[in-house]
Amino acid sequence: MFTGIIETLGVVKDLQKENDNLQITISSLITNELKIDQSVAHNGVCLTVVAINNDEYTVTAIKETILKTNLQEWKLGDLINLERAMKLGDRLDGHIVQGHVDQTGVCIAIEESNGSWYFTFEYDKNLSNITIEKGSITINGVSLTVVNSKVNEFSVAIIPYTFENTNFKTFKIGTKINLEFDILGKYLSKLNDLYK
């Protein structure tokens, strides 16, 4: 379980295919605090640490994860949002984030607005995921509040701290991002479908 509050950025150092799996090596400032078998969210994708070497660690992504996320687009040198699993009893500063990406989306607009930024994203509405105005959304692991919710499109407002300390600063029009929709919204949507 995560909160969507990014701890640090990691850098992709190596990508190795192993059968259908992808071995991903990341360099980060928190590597010395990690342990083998620990869960870490990478752009919102929960992956398990399988090896540690100095300031680099390796995680494994299976085919299912690769197909449902933006992992297939990662390149050497990419900046990755990192968050370790929350500790029981910690403050929940973001919202409940599982680290299970529901689908990808695409950045379709970026607007700078007097010290903040508005990012607009589009996603496939056929997968039955929804956003609501002022509801929670996770974009590349970052817990954010939805503004301008539409059927398959929404925006978020980014403060300077979030812009500088996450990989939002690398986004361009066409950037593919990971989306995890609010768990409460997913349950309500499922219940609504069951009782139609």
Residue, then its C-alpha position, 0 to 999 in steps of 0.5 A: m500500500f502506498t500514499g502517492i507521495i513521491e520520496t525521490l526520483g530514480v534513474v533507469k540504469d539498465l533494462q534487460k529482457e529475460n524471457d517475457n520478463l524485464q529486469i530493471t536496474i535503478s539508481s536512487l538516493i534511497t537504495n541504501e535503505l532498501k532490502i531484497d523482497q521490499s516493495v517499491a512503487h516505480n511510476g506507480v507500479c509496485l515492483t519487488v526489489v530482487a538485487i542490490n548493488n551499491d547505489e543501484y537496485t534491480v526489480t523484475a516486471i512480468k509480461e502482464t505488468i509490462l503490457k498494462t503500464n508505460l514500462q515498455e517505453w522506459k529508456l536508459g536515463d529516464l527519471i522514475n518516481l519512487e515511493r516505498a510502501m507506507k508504514l502502518g501508523d504513518r500519516l496518509d498525506g496522499h490517498i490510498v494507492q495500491g501500486h496496481v496501474d489500471q491503464t495508461g493515459v496520454c498527456i494532451a495539454i500542458e499549460e503554465s499558469n502563473g507559477s503552477w501548471y495544468f496537465t490534461f490527460e486522455y484515457d480509454k473510456n472503454l475500460s470503465n474507469i472514471t474520474i470525478e471533480k475533486g476526486s483522487i487520481t494517481i499519475n505515475g505514482v503521484s497522488l493528485t486531485v482531479v479538475n475538469s473531469k470529463v468522460n475520458e479526459f481530466s486535468v490536474a493542477i501541479i504546484p512548483y514543488t511537485f513539478e520539480n520533485t517528480n517526473f512531471k517536469t519531463f512530460k510533453i504532449g504525447t507522454k504516456i503515463n500510468l493511471e491508478f484510479d481511486i479505489l473507492g470510485k472503482y468499488l462504487s463503479k463495480l457495485n453500480d454495474l452489478y445492480k443495474 
